[in-house]
Amino acid sequence: MKRRSFLRLAAGAAALPALPRLGRADTYPSRVVKILVGFPPGGGADLATRIVADRLSAVWGQQVIVENKPGAGARLALDATAHAEPDGYTILLAPGSPLVQALLFSTLTFDPAADLVPVSLVGTYPNIIVVPNSSPFQTLQDFVANAKANPGKMSWASPGVGTVPHLSGELFKHMTGIDMTHVPYRGVTQGLMSDFIAGRLDLMVNTTGSLLQPVRAKQVRGLAVTSAQRFPDEPELPTVAECGVAGYDVTSWYGIYAPAKTSPEIVRKINADMVAMLNEPATRERYKPLGVLAQGSTAAELAAKNVADAKLWGPIIKEANIKAE
């Protein structure tokens, strides 16, 4: 080829738009992978994410880092993942169903059903209902009786509007018929625990990852777990149903998601490696202090849980007029 023709072709190729760097399963990952989480460092979701990142770093031989994007009930992290390159190098750990976002926000800059693909379950856990040590209430029944006698005078906290602990608390209010004021925070580490221990709040609903160790250390008083069965590692805590709220059952979970249009081969690889590591006894032991029963799933199983969760919370969000604008 003549030099002049070659230079013209080279110049033309340089002017072409760059194609997205779509990964291949046989070479993935070949660089740093980010796992986004929509809560601050130190809380249950953050700690659960760091276990995943640490183990995948070893499995893949590539650094896997955690990037915290707290705020708006995890919406910021969901949005960032939805708009990330679909190459497998930005994934997300989220608590509960991203589909609930469409029920909470009147407008979204992403479609949680179309812009995110479920990859694998990480594990399941109950939420815990606690009161400060200074509280006069020794049982959940005591608290409910007082709240009914003093409507609107009690306060309760969650790690943010639209989070699963918030929705769990709203379901508790609905099923007991009590009226108490919700005080949302941006995760447990953003002043919530210090305010709570100081007695500025009457009740808190939060994840086992955030509350199991404070309950065990007697920093707060545990009253109940939200699951249908008692939590095996803290069996003295009764269920909400055992405390007189028949039929109450909220079991939460963490899941891994990727941007839509991520190569199916890469999604299958992440899923396979997630399921394998979550079956390891050592990984399961690392999740125990967070109160999480580590278990993987197929992508389809996680998608089905997402749909079921949206059906559960839709009526509660509507009745309580919850808006996370």
Secondary structure, 3 states (H helix, E strand, C coil): CCHHHHHHHHHHHHHCCCCCCCCCCCCCCCCCEEEEECCCCCCHHHHHHHHHHHHHHHHHCCCEEEEECCCHHHHHHHHHHHCCCCCCCEEEEEECCHHHHHHHCCCCCCCCCCCEEEEEEEEEEEEEEEEECCCCCCCHHHHHHHHHHCCCCEEEEECCCCCHHHHHHHHHHHHHCCCEEEEECCCCCCCHHHHHHCCCCCEEEEEHHHHHHHHHCCCEEEEEECCCCCCCCCCCCCECCCCCCCCCCCEEEEEEEEECCCCHHHHHHHHHHHHHHHCCHHHHHHHHHHCCEECCCCHHHHHHHHHHHHHHHHHHHHHHCCCCC
